[in-house]
């Protein structure tokens, strides 16, 4: 590969790399916590890529010390991100992943992908009752004909 070929490849790849950074910046405006805590945004981008807006419903600031955030996903699941003195801790389904090194970060990413696979959030319809999920409000009344039995003498 010559120097000119390398320069051409960089010119082609640079706009693609910059577009993903711009997506992350545009999505961060939606979540107030990401504008207040830029370090949180970097961790979420590491765990979910720059397209994290397609998967996150909201981000809640849960506790001030240790600084803890609950990341609510669109499918109703959530995970926690906790700031430690040395790095971030991702708590997914009760298991803690210390995001100090790449292998542990990859395990956390796989755990988040697993809870994303759980599927869409099931929303109750207006007519569903809590007991069995059967709507009885519009049920038709069944008319029963009573047959009179003659009395025998």
Phi and psi in radians as a Rosetta constraint file:
Dihedral C 1 N 2 CA 2 C 2 CIRCULARHARMONIC -1.558 0.35
Dihedral N 2 CA 2 C 2 N 3 CIRCULARHARMONIC 2.979 0.35
Dihedral C 2 N 3 CA 3 C 3 CIRCULARHARMONIC -1.130 0.35
Dihedral N 3 CA 3 C 3 N 4 CIRCULARHARMONIC -0.665 0.35
Dihedral C 3 N 4 CA 4 C 4 CIRCULARHARMONIC -1.154 0.35
Dihedral N 4 CA 4 C 4 N 5 CIRCULARHARMONIC -0.657 0.35
Dihedral C 4 N 5 CA 5 C 5 CIRCULARHARMONIC -1.117 0.35
Dihedral N 5 CA 5 C 5 N 6 CIRCULARHARMONIC -0.733 0.35
Dihedral C 5 N 6 CA 6 C 6 CIRCULARHARMONIC -1.106 0.35
Dihedral N 6 CA 6 C 6 N 7 CIRCULARHARMONIC -0.738 0.35
Dihedral C 6 N 7 CA 7 C 7 CIRCULARHARMONIC -1.100 0.35
Dihedral N 7 CA 7 C 7 N 8 CIRCULARHARMONIC -0.713 0.35
Dihedral C 7 N 8 CA 8 C 8 CIRCULARHARMONIC -1.115 0.35
Dihedral N 8 CA 8 C 8 N 9 CIRCULARHARMONIC -0.738 0.35
Dihedral C 8 N 9 CA 9 C 9 CIRCULARHARMONIC -1.133 0.35
Dihedral N 9 CA 9 C 9 N 10 CIRCULARHARMONIC -0.688 0.35
Dihedral C 9 N 10 CA 10 C 10 CIRCULARHARMONIC -1.141 0.35
Dihedral N 10 CA 10 C 10 N 11 CIRCULARHARMONIC -0.695 0.35
Dihedral C 10 N 11 CA 11 C 11 CIRCULARHARMONIC -1.123 0.35
Dihedral N 11 CA 11 C 11 N 12 CIRCULARHARMONIC -0.565 0.35
Dihedral C 11 N 12 CA 12 C 12 CIRCULARHARMONIC -1.352 0.35
Dihedral N 12 CA 12 C 12 N 13 CIRCULARHARMONIC -0.658 0.35
Dihedral C 12 N 13 CA 13 C 13 CIRCULARHARMONIC -1.466 0.35
Dihedral N 13 CA 13 C 13 N 14 CIRCULARHARMONIC -0.457 0.35
Dihedral C 13 N 14 CA 14 C 14 CIRCULARHARMONIC -1.050 0.35
Dihedral N 14 CA 14 C 14 N 15 CIRCULARHARMONIC -0.808 0.35
Dihedral C 14 N 15 CA 15 C 15 CIRCULARHARMONIC -1.082 0.35
Dihedral N 15 CA 15 C 15 N 16 CIRCULARHARMONIC -0.600 0.35
Dihedral C 15 N 16 CA 16 C 16 CIRCULARHARMONIC -1.150 0.35
Dihedral N 16 CA 16 C 16 N 17 CIRCULARHARMONIC -0.755 0.35
Dihedral C 16 N 17 CA 17 C 17 CIRCULARHARMONIC -1.161 0.35
Dihedral N 17 CA 17 C 17 N 18 CIRCULARHARMONIC -0.688 0.35
Dihedral C 17 N 18 CA 18 C 18 CIRCULARHARMONIC -1.239 0.35
Dihedral N 18 CA 18 C 18 N 19 CIRCULARHARMONIC -0.530 0.35
Dihedral C 18 N 19 CA 19 C 19 CIRCULARHARMONIC -1.165 0.35
Dihedral N 19 CA 19 C 19 N 20 CIRCULARHARMONIC -0.624 0.35
Dihedral C 19 N 20 CA 20 C 20 CIRCULARHARMONIC -1.195 0.35
Dihedral N 20 CA 20 C 20 N 21 CIRCULARHARMONIC -0.590 0.35
Dihedral C 20 N 21 CA 21 C 21 CIRCULARHARMONIC -1.182 0.35
Dihedral N 21 CA 21 C 21 N 22 CIRCULARHARMONIC -0.690 0.35
Dihedral C 21 N 22 CA 22 C 22 CIRCULARHARMONIC -1.150 0.35
Dihedral N 22 CA 22 C 22 N 23 CIRCULARHARMONIC -0.660 0.35
Dihedral C 22 N 23 CA 23 C 23 CIRCULARHARMONIC -1.057 0.35
Dihedral N 23 CA 23 C 23 N 24 CIRCULARHARMONIC -0.758 0.35
Dihedral C 23 N 24 CA 24 C 24 CIRCULARHARMONIC -1.125 0.35
Dihedral N 24 CA 24 C 24 N 25 CIRCULARHARMONIC -0.670 0.35
Dihedral C 24 N 25 CA 25 C 25 CIRCULARHARMONIC -1.193 0.35
Dihedral N 25 CA 25 C 25 N 26 CIRCULARHARMONIC -0.679 0.35
Dihedral C 25 N 26 CA 26 C 26 CIRCULARHARMONIC -1.191 0.35
Dihedral N 26 CA 26 C 26 N 27 CIRCULARHARMONIC -0.683 0.35
Dihedral C 26 N 27 CA 27 C 27 CIRCULARHARMONIC -1.232 0.35
Dihedral N 27 CA 27 C 27 N 28 CIRCULARHARMONIC -0.536 0.35
Dihedral C 27 N 28 CA 28 C 28 CIRCULARHARMONIC -1.115 0.35
Dihedral N 28 CA 28 C 28 N 29 CIRCULARHARMONIC -0.463 0.35
Dihedral C 28 N 29 CA 29 C 29 CIRCULARHARMONIC -1.123 0.35
Dihedral N 29 CA 29 C 29 N 30 CIRCULARHARMONIC -0.536 0.35
Dihedral C 29 N 30 CA 30 C 30 CIRCULARHARMONIC -1.143 0.35
Dihedral N 30 CA 30 C 30 N 31 CIRCULARHARMONIC -0.560 0.35
Dihedral C 30 N 31 CA 31 C 31 CIRCULARHARMONIC -1.893 0.35
Dihedral N 31 CA 31 C 31 N 32 CIRCULARHARMONIC 2.050 0.35
Dihedral C 31 N 32 CA 32 C 32 CIRCULARHARMONIC -1.094 0.35
Dihedral N 32 CA 32 C 32 N 33 CIRCULARHARMONIC -0.640 0.35
Dihedral C 32 N 33 CA 33 C 33 CIRCULARHARMONIC -1.118 0.35
Dihedral N 33 CA 33 C 33 N 34 CIRCULARHARMONIC -0.572 0.35
Dihedral C 33 N 34 CA 34 C 34 CIRCULARHARMONIC -1.255 0.35
Dihedral N 34 CA 34 C 34 N 35 CIRCULARHARMONIC -0.489 0.35
Dihedral C 34 N 35 CA 35 C 35 CIRCULARHARMONIC -1.373 0.35
Dihedral N 35 CA 35 C 35 N 36 CIRCULARHARMONIC -0.540 0.35
Dihedral C 35 N 36 CA 36 C 36 CIRCULARHARMONIC -1.351 0.35
Dihedral N 36 CA 36 C 36 N 37 CIRCULARHARMONIC -0.583 0.35
Dihedral C 36 N 37 CA 37 C 37 CIRCULARHARMONIC -2.168 0.35
Dihedral N 37 CA 37 C 37 N 38 CIRCULARHARMONIC 1.517 0.35
Dihedral C 37 N 38 CA 38 C 38 CIRCULARHARMONIC -1.100 0.35
Dihedral N 38 CA 38 C 38 N 39 CIRCULARHARMONIC -0.457 0.35
Dihedral C 38 N 39 CA 39 C 39 CIRCULARHARMONIC -1.148 0.35
Dihedral N 39 CA 39 C 39 N 40 CIRCULARHARMONIC -0.607 0.35
Dihedral C 39 N 40 CA 40 C 40 CIRCULARHARMONIC -1.116 0.35
Dihedral N 40 CA 40 C 40 N 41 CIRCULARHARMONIC -0.705 0.35
Dihedral C 40 N 41 CA 41 C 41 CIRCULARHARMONIC -1.069 0.35
Dihedral N 41 CA 41 C 41 N 42 CIRCULARHARMONIC -0.736 0.35
Dihedral C 41 N 42 CA 42 C 42 CIRCULARHARMONIC -1.101 0.35
Dihedral N 42 CA 42 C 42 N 43 CIRCULARHARMONIC -0.689 0.35
Dihedral C 42 N 43 CA 43 C 43 CIRCULARHARMONIC -1.186 0.35
Dihedral N 43 CA 43 C 43 N 44 CIRCULARHARMONIC -0.736 0.35
Dihedral C 43 N 44 CA 44 C 44 CIRCULARHARMONIC -1.141 0.35
Dihedral N 44 CA 44 C 44 N 45 CIRCULARHARMONIC -0.673 0.35
Dihedral C 44 N 45 CA 45 C 45 CIRCULARHARMONIC -1.138 0.35
Dihedral N 45 CA 45 C 45 N 46 CIRCULARHARMONIC -0.670 0.35
Dihedral C 45 N 46 CA 46 C 46 CIRCULARHARMONIC -1.112 0.35
Dihedral N 46 CA 46 C 46 N 47 CIRCULARHARMONIC -0.684 0.35
Dihedral C 46 N 47 CA 47 C 47 CIRCULARHARMONIC -1.449 0.35
Dihedral N 47 CA 47 C 47 N 48 CIRCULARHARMONIC -0.607 0.35
Dihedral C 47 N 48 CA 48 C 48 CIRCULARHARMONIC -2.114 0.35
Dihedral N 48 CA 48 C 48 N 49 CIRCULARHARMONIC 0.070 0.35
Dihedral C 48 N 49 CA 49 C 49 CIRCULARHARMONIC 1.257 0.35
Dihedral N 49 CA 49 C 49 N 50 CIRCULARHARMONIC 3.108 0.35
Dihedral C 49 N 50 CA 50 C 50 CIRCULARHARMONIC -1.245 0.35
Dihedral N 50 CA 50 C 50 N 51 CIRCULARHARMONIC -0.224 0.35
Dihedral C 50 N 51 CA 51 C 51 CIRCULARHARMONIC -1.603 0.35
Dihedral N 51 CA 51 C 51 N 52 CIRCULARHARMONIC 0.511 0.35
Dihedral C 51 N 52 CA 52 C 52 CIRCULARHARMONIC -1.089 0.35
Dihedral N 52 CA 52 C 52 N 53 CIRCULARHARMONIC -0.404 0.35
Dihedral C 52 N 53 CA 53 C 53 CIRCULARHARMONIC -1.096 0.35
Dihedral N 53 CA 53 C 53 N 54 CIRCULARHARMONIC -0.394 0.35
Dihedral C 53 N 54 CA 54 C 54 CIRCULARHARMONIC -1.342 0.35
Dihedral N 54 CA 54 C 54 N 55 CIRCULARHARMONIC -0.234 0.35
Dihedral C 54 N 55 CA 55 C 55 CIRCULARHARMONIC -2.042 0.35
Dihedral N 55 CA 55 C 55 N 56 CIRCULARHARMONIC -0.376 0.35
Dihedral C 55 N 56 CA 56 C 56 CIRCULARHARMONIC -1.700 0.35
Dihedral N 56 CA 56 C 56 N 57 CIRCULARHARMONIC 2.302 0.35
Dihedral C 56 N 57 CA 57 C 57 CIRCULARHARMONIC -1.528 0.35
Dihedral N 57 CA 57 C 57 N 58 CIRCULARHARMONIC -0.869 0.35
Dihedral C 57 N 58 CA 58 C 58 CIRCULARHARMONIC -2.774 0.35
Dihedral N 58 CA 58 C 58 N 59 CIRCULARHARMONIC 2.888 0.35
Dihedral C 58 N 59 CA 59 C 59 CIRCULARHARMONIC -2.217 0.35
Dihedral N 59 CA 59 C 59 N 60 CIRCULARHARMONIC 2.181 0.35
Dihedral C 59 N 60 CA 60 C 60 CIRCULARHARMONIC -1.959 0.35
Dihedral N 60 CA 60 C 60 N 61 CIRCULARHARMONIC 2.362 0.35
Dihedral C 60 N 61 CA 61 C 61 CIRCULARHARMONIC -1.503 0.35
Dihedral N 61 CA 61 C 61 N 62 CIRCULARHARMONIC 1.901 0.35
Dihedral C 61 N 62 CA 62 C 62 CIRCULARHARMONIC -1.565 0.35
Dihedral N 62 CA 62 C 62 N 63 CIRCULARHARMONIC -0.791 0.35
Dihedral C 62 N 63 CA 63 C 63 CIRCULARHARMONIC -2.501 0.35
Dihedral N 63 CA 63 C 63 N 64 CIRCULARHARMONIC 2.507 0.35
Dihedral C 63 N 64 CA 64 C 64 CIRCULARHARMONIC -1.377 0.35
Dihedral N 64 CA 64 C 64 N 65 CIRCULARHARMONIC -0.614 0.35
Dihedral C 64 N 65 CA 65 C 65 CIRCULARHARMONIC -2.411 0.35
Dihedral N 65 CA 65 C 65 N 66 CIRCULARHARMONIC 2.126 0.35
Dihedral C 65 N 66 CA 66 C 66 CIRCULARHARMONIC -1.116 0.35
Dihedral N 66 CA 66 C 66 N 67 CIRCULARHARMONIC 2.525 0.35
Dihedral C 66 N 67 CA 67 C 67 CIRCULARHARMONIC -1.033 0.35
Dihedral N 67 CA 67 C 67 N 68 CIRCULARHARMONIC 2.041 0.35
Dihedral C 67 N 68 CA 68 C 68 CIRCULARHARMONIC -2.231 0.35
Dihedral N 68 CA 68 C 68 N 69 CIRCULARHARMONIC 2.357 0.35
Dihedral C 68 N 69 CA 69 C 69 CIRCULARHARMONIC -2.162 0.35
Dihedral N 69 CA 69 C 69 N 70 CIRCULARHARMONIC 2.414 0.35
Dihedral C 69 N 70 CA 70 C 70 CIRCULARHARMONIC -1.780 0.35
Dihedral N 70 CA 70 C 70 N 71 CIRCULARHARMONIC 2.153 0.35
Dihedral C 70 N 71 CA 71 C 71 CIRCULARHARMONIC -1.756 0.35
Dihedral N 71 CA 71 C 71 N 72 CIRCULARHARMONIC 1.912 0.35
Dihedral C 71 N 72 CA 72 C 72 CIRCULARHARMONIC -1.578 0.35
Dihedral N 72 CA 72 C 72 N 73 CIRCULARHARMONIC 2.161 0.35
Dihedral C 72 N 73 CA 73 C 73 CIRCULARHARMONIC -1.564 0.35
Dihedral N 73 CA 73 C 73 N 74 CIRCULARHARMONIC 2.836 0.35
Dihedral C 73 N 74 CA 74 C 74 CIRCULARHARMONIC -1.141 0.35
Dihedral N 74 CA 74 C 74 N 75 CIRCULARHARMONIC -0.397 0.35
Dihedral C 74 N 75 CA 75 C 75 CIRCULARHARMONIC -1.549 0.35
Dihedral N 75 CA 75 C 75 N 76 CIRCULARHARMONIC 0.180 0.35
Dihedral C 75 N 76 CA 76 C 76 CIRCULARHARMONIC 1.604 0.35
Dihedral N 76 CA 76 C 76 N 77 CIRCULARHARMONIC -0.153 0.35
Dihedral C 76 N 77 CA 77 C 77 CIRCULARHARMONIC -1.482 0.35
Dihedral N 77 CA 77 C 77 N 78 CIRCULARHARMONIC 2.908 0.35
Dihedral C 77 N 78 CA 78 C 78 CIRCULARHARMONIC -2.628 0.35
Dihedral N 78 CA 78 C 78 N 79 CIRCULARHARMONIC 2.817 0.35
Dihedral C 78 N 79 CA 79 C 79 CIRCULARHARMONIC -2.494 0.35
Dihedral N 79 CA 79 C 79 N 80 CIRCULARHARMONIC 2.866 0.35
Dihedral C 79 N 80 CA 80 C 80 CIRCULARHARMONIC -1.962 0.35
Dihedral N 80 CA 80 C 80 N 81 CIRCULARHARMONIC 2.532 0.35
Dihedral C 80 N 81 CA 81 C 81 CIRCULARHARMONIC -2.103 0.35
Dihedral N 81 CA 81 C 81 N 82 CIRCULARHARMONIC 2.147 0.35
Dihedral C 81 N 82 CA 82 C 82 CIRCULARHARMONIC -2.101 0.35
Dihedral N 82 CA 82 C 82 N 83 CIRCULARHARMONIC 2.276 0.35
Dihedral C 82 N 83 CA 83 C 83 CIRCULARHARMONIC -1.491 0.35
Dihedral N 83 CA 83 C 83 N 84 CIRCULARHARMONIC 2.186 0.35
Dihedral C 83 N 84 CA 84 C 84 CIRCULARHARMONIC -1.921 0.35
Dihedral N 84 CA 84 C 84 N 85 CIRCULARHARMONIC 2.924 0.35
Dihedral C 84 N 85 CA 85 C 85 CIRCULARHARMONIC -1.032 0.35
Dihedral N 85 CA 85 C 85 N 86 CIRCULARHARMONIC -0.628 0.35
Dihedral C 85 N 86 CA 86 C 86 CIRCULARHARMONIC -1.640 0.35
Dihedral N 86 CA 86 C 86 N 87 CIRCULARHARMONIC -0.621 0.35
Dihedral C 86 N 87 CA 87 C 87 CIRCULARHARMONIC -2.900 0.35
Dihedral N 87 CA 87 C 87 N 88 CIRCULARHARMONIC -2.986 0.35
Dihedral C 87 N 88 CA 88 C 88 CIRCULARHARMONIC -1.558 0.35
Dihedral N 88 CA 88 C 88 N 89 CIRCULARHARMONIC 2.649 0.35
Dihedral C 88 N 89 CA 89 C 89 CIRCULARHARMONIC -2.101 0.35
Dihedral N 89 CA 89 C 89 N 90 CIRCULARHARMONIC 2.214 0.35
Dihedral C 89 N 90 CA 90 C 90 CIRCULARHARMONIC -1.754 0.35
Dihedral N 90 CA 90 C 90 N 91 CIRCULARHARMONIC 2.150 0.35
Dihedral C 90 N 91 CA 91 C 91 CIRCULARHARMONIC -1.900 0.35
Dihedral N 91 CA 91 C 91 N 92 CIRCULARHARMONIC 1.898 0.35
Dihedral C 91 N 92 CA 92 C 92 CIRCULARHARMONIC -2.066 0.35
Dihedral N 92 CA 92 C 92 N 93 CIRCULARHARMONIC 2.076 0.35
Dihedral C 92 N 93 CA 93 C 93 CIRCULARHARMONIC 0.915 0.35
Dihedral N 93 CA 93 C 93 N 94 CIRCULARHARMONIC 0.702 0.35
Dihedral C 93 N 94 CA 94 C 94 CIRCULARHARMONIC 1.510 0.35
Dihedral N 94 CA 94 C 94 N 95 CIRCULARHARMONIC -0.198 0.35
Dihedral C 94 N 95 CA 95 C 95 CIRCULARHARMONIC -1.720 0.35
Dihedral N 95 CA 95 C 95 N 96 CIRCULARHARMONIC 2.357 0.35
Dihedral C 95 N 96 CA 96 C 96 CIRCULARHARMONIC -1.688 0.35
Dihedral N 96 CA 96 C 96 N 97 CIRCULARHARMONIC 2.359 0.35
Dihedral C 96 N 97 CA 97 C 97 CIRCULARHARMONIC -2.110 0.35
Dihedral N 97 CA 97 C 97 N 98 CIRCULARHARMONIC 1.995 0.35
Dihedral C 97 N 98 CA 98 C 98 CIRCULARHARMONIC -1.441 0.35
Dihedral N 98 CA 98 C 98 N 99 CIRCULARHARMONIC 1.964 0.35
Dihedral C 98 N 99 CA 99 C 99 CIRCULARHARMONIC -1.449 0.35
Dihedral N 99 CA 99 C 99 N 100 CIRCULARHARMONIC 0.779 0.35
Dihedral C 99 N 100 CA 100 C 100 CIRCULARHARMONIC -1.432 0.35
Dihedral N 100 CA 100 C 100 N 101 CIRCULARHARMONIC -0.615 0.35
Dihedral C 100 N 101 CA 101 C 101 CIRCULARHARMONIC -2.260 0.35
Dihedral N 101 CA 101 C 101 N 102 CIRCULARHARMONIC 2.854 0.35
Dihedral C 101 N 102 CA 102 C 102 CIRCULARHARMONIC -1.109 0.35
Dihedral N 102 CA 102 C 102 N 103 CIRCULARHARMONIC -0.748 0.35
Dihedral C 102 N 103 CA 103 C 103 CIRCULARHARMONIC -1.068 0.35
Dihedral N 103 CA 103 C 103 N 104 CIRCULARHARMONIC -0.674 0.35
Dihedral C 103 N 104 CA 104 C 104 CIRCULARHARMONIC -1.238 0.35
Dihedral N 104 CA 104 C 104 N 105 CIRCULARHARMONIC -0.653 0.35
Dihedral C 104 N 105 CA 105 C 105 CIRCULARHARMONIC -1.097 0.35
Dihedral N 105 CA 105 C 105 N 106 CIRCULARHARMONIC -0.677 0.35
Dihedral C 105 N 106 CA 106 C 106 CIRCULARHARMONIC -1.149 0.35
Dihedral N 106 CA 106 C 106 N 107 CIRCULARHARMONIC -0.652 0.35
Dihedral C 106 N 107 CA 107 C 107 CIRCULARHARMONIC -1.143 0.35
Dihedral N 107 CA 107 C 107 N 108 CIRCULARHARMONIC -0.671 0.35
Dihedral C 107 N 108 CA 108 C 108 CIRCULARHARMONIC -1.139 0.35
Dihedral N 108 CA 108 C 108 N 109 CIRCULARHARMONIC -0.701 0.35
Dihedral C 108 N 109 CA 109 C 109 CIRCULARHARMONIC -1.092 0.35
Dihedral N 109 CA 109 C 109 N 110 CIRCULARHARMONIC -0.709 0.35
Dihedral C 109 N 110 CA 110 C 110 CIRCULARHARMONIC -1.167 0.35
Dihedral N 110 CA 110 C 110 N 111 CIRCULARHARMONIC -0.645 0.35
Dihedral C 110 N 111 CA 111 C 111 CIRCULARHARMONIC -1.155 0.35
Dihedral N 111 CA 111 C 111 N 112 CIRCULARHARMONIC -0.687 0.35
Dihedral C 111 N 112 CA 112 C 112 CIRCULARHARMONIC -1.170 0.35
Dihedral N 112 CA 112 C 112 N 113 CIRCULARHARMONIC -0.702 0.35
Dihedral C 112 N 113 CA 113 C 113 CIRCULARHARMONIC -1.084 0.35
Dihedral N 113 CA 113 C 113 N 114 CIRCULARHARMONIC -0.618 0.35
Dihedral C 113 N 114 CA 114 C 114 CIRCULARHARMONIC -1.130 0.35
Dihedral N 114 CA 114 C 114 N 115 CIRCULARHARMONIC -0.757 0.35
Dihedral C 114 N 115 CA 115 C 115 CIRCULARHARMONIC -1.300 0.35
Dihedral N 115 CA 115 C 115 N 116 CIRCULARHARMONIC -0.399 0.35
Dihedral C 115 N 116 CA 116 C 116 CIRCULARHARMONIC -1.232 0.35
Dihedral N 116 CA 116 C 116 N 117 CIRCULARHARMONIC -0.455 0.35
Dihedral C 116 N 117 CA 117 C 117 CIRCULARHARMONIC -1.316 0.35
Dihedral N 117 CA 117 C 117 N 118 CIRCULARHARMONIC -0.186 0.35
Dihedral C 117 N 118 CA 118 C 118 CIRCULARHARMONIC -1.060 0.35
Dihedral N 118 CA 118 C 118 N 119 CIRCULARHARMONIC -0.317 0.35
Dihedral C 118 N 119 CA 119 C 119 CIRCULARHARMONIC 1.821 0.35
Dihedral N 119 CA 119 C 119 N 120 CIRCULARHARMONIC -3.101 0.35
Dihedral C 119 N 120 CA 120 C 120 CIRCULARHARMONIC -1.280 0.35
Dihedral N 120 CA 120 C 120 N 121 CIRCULARHARMONIC 2.678 0.35
Dihedral C 120 N 121 CA 121 C 121 CIRCULARHARMONIC -1.210 0.35
Dihedral N 121 CA 121 C 121 N 122 CIRCULARHARMONIC 2.318 0.35
Dihedral C 121 N 122 CA 122 C 122 CIRCULARHARMONIC -1.541 0.35
Dihedral N 122 CA 122 C 122 N 123 CIRCULARHARMONIC 2.085 0.35
Dihedral C 122 N 123 CA 123 C 123 CIRCULARHARMONIC -1.805 0.35
Dihedral N 123 CA 123 C 123 N 124 CIRCULARHARMONIC 2.432 0.35
Dihedral C 123 N 124 CA 124 C 124 CIRCULARHARMONIC -1.299 0.35
Dihedral N 124 CA 124 C 124 N 125 CIRCULARHARMONIC 2.446 0.35
Dihedral C 124 N 125 CA 125 C 125 CIRCULARHARMONIC -1.422 0.35
Dihedral N 125 CA 125 C 125 N 126 CIRCULARHARMONIC 2.867 0.35
Dihedral C 125 N 126 CA 126 C 126 CIRCULARHARMONIC -1.087 0.35
Dihedral N 126 CA 126 C 126 N 127 CIRCULARHARMONIC -0.670 0.35
Dihedral C 126 N 127 CA 127 C 127 CIRCULARHARMONIC -1.508 0.35
Dihedral N 127 CA 127 C 127 N 128 CIRCULARHARMONIC -0.095 0.35
Dihedral C 127 N 128 CA 128 C 128 CIRCULARHARMONIC -1.249 0.35
Dihedral N 128 CA 128 C 128 N 129 CIRCULARHARMONIC 2.372 0.35
Dihedral C 128 N 129 CA 129 C 129 CIRCULARHARMONIC -1.621 0.35
Dihedral N 129 CA 129 C 129 N 130 CIRCULARHARMONIC 2.746 0.35
Dihedral C 129 N 130 CA 130 C 130 CIRCULARHARMONIC -1.283 0.35
Dihedral N 130 CA 130 C 130 N 131 CIRCULARHARMONIC -0.497 0.35
Dihedral C 130 N 131 CA 131 C 131 CIRCULARHARMONIC -1.175 0.35
Dihedral N 131 CA 131 C 131 N 132 CIRCULARHARMONIC -0.919 0.35
Dihedral C 131 N 132 CA 132 C 132 CIRCULARHARMONIC -2.318 0.35
Dihedral N 132 CA 132 C 132 N 133 CIRCULARHARMONIC -0.032 0.35
Dihedral C 132 N 133 CA 133 C 133 CIRCULARHARMONIC 1.376 0.35
Dihedral N 133 CA 133 C 133 N 134 CIRCULARHARMONIC 0.265 0.35
Dihedral C 133 N 134 CA 134 C 134 CIRCULARHARMONIC -1.851 0.35
Dihedral N 134 CA 134 C 134 N 135 CIRCULARHARMONIC 2.331 0.35
Dihedral C 134 N 135 CA 135 C 135 CIRCULARHARMONIC -1.522 0.35
Dihedral N 135 CA 135 C 135 N 136 CIRCULARHARMONIC 1.998 0.35
Dihedral C 135 N 136 CA 136 C 136 CIRCULARHARMONIC -1.893 0.35
Dihedral N 136 CA 136 C 136 N 137 CIRCULARHARMONIC 0.049 0.35
Dihedral C 136 N 137 CA 137 C 137 CIRCULARHARMONIC -1.249 0.35
Dihedral N 137 CA 137 C 137 N 138 CIRCULARHARMONIC -0.583 0.35
Dihedral C 137 N 138 CA 138 C 138 CIRCULARHARMONIC -1.814 0.35
Dihedral N 138 CA 138 C 138 N 139 CIRCULARHARMONIC 0.286 0.35
Dihedral C 138 N 139 CA 139 C 139 CIRCULARHARMONIC -1.204 0.35
Dihedral N 139 CA 139 C 139 N 140 CIRCULARHARMONIC 2.400 0.35
Dihedral C 139 N 140 CA 140 C 140 CIRCULARHARMONIC -1.377 0.35
Dihedral N 140 CA 140 C 140 N 141 CIRCULARHARMONIC 2.480 0.35
Dihedral C 140 N 141 CA 141 C 141 CIRCULARHARMONIC -1.338 0.35
Dihedral N 141 CA 141 C 141 N 142 CIRCULARHARMONIC 2.402 0.35
Dihedral C 141 N 142 CA 142 C 142 CIRCULARHARMONIC -1.649 0.35
Dihedral N 142 CA 142 C 142 N 143 CIRCULARHARMONIC 2.128 0.35
Dihedral C 142 N 143 CA 143 C 143 CIRCULARHARMONIC -1.490 0.35
Dihedral N 143 CA 143 C 143 N 144 CIRCULARHARMONIC 2.275 0.35
Dihedral C 143 N 144 CA 144 C 144 CIRCULARHARMONIC -1.960 0.35
Dihedral N 144 CA 144 C 144 N 145 CIRCULARHARMONIC 2.331 0.35
Dihedral C 144 N 145 CA 145 C 145 CIRCULARHARMONIC -1.611 0.35
Dihedral N 145 CA 145 C 145 N 146 CIRCULARHARMONIC 2.277 0.35
Dihedral C 145 N 146 CA 146 C 146 CIRCULARHARMONIC -1.698 0.35
Dihedral N 146 CA 146 C 146 N 147 CIRCULARHARMONIC 2.332 0.35
Dihedral C 146 N 147 CA 147 C 147 CIRCULARHARMONIC -1.776 0.35
Dihedral N 147 CA 147 C 147 N 148 CIRCULARHARMONIC 2.193 0.35
Dihedral C 147 N 148 CA 148 C 148 CIRCULARHARMONIC -1.426 0.35
Dihedral N 148 CA 148 C 148 N 149 CIRCULARHARMONIC 2.309 0.35
Dihedral C 148 N 149 CA 149 C 149 CIRCULARHARMONIC -1.667 0.35
Dihedral N 149 CA 149 C 149 N 150 CIRCULARHARMONIC 2.161 0.35
Dihedral C 149 N 150 CA 150 C 150 CIRCULARHARMONIC -1.188 0.35
Dihedral N 150 CA 150 C 150 N 151 CIRCULARHARMONIC 2.468 0.35
Dihedral C 150 N 151 CA 151 C 151 CIRCULARHARMONIC -1.396 0.35
Dihedral N 151 CA 151 C 151 N 152 CIRCULARHARMONIC 2.296 0.35
Dihedral C 151 N 152 CA 152 C 152 CIRCULARHARMONIC -1.529 0.35
Dihedral N 152 CA 152 C 152 N 153 CIRCULARHARMONIC 2.455 0.35
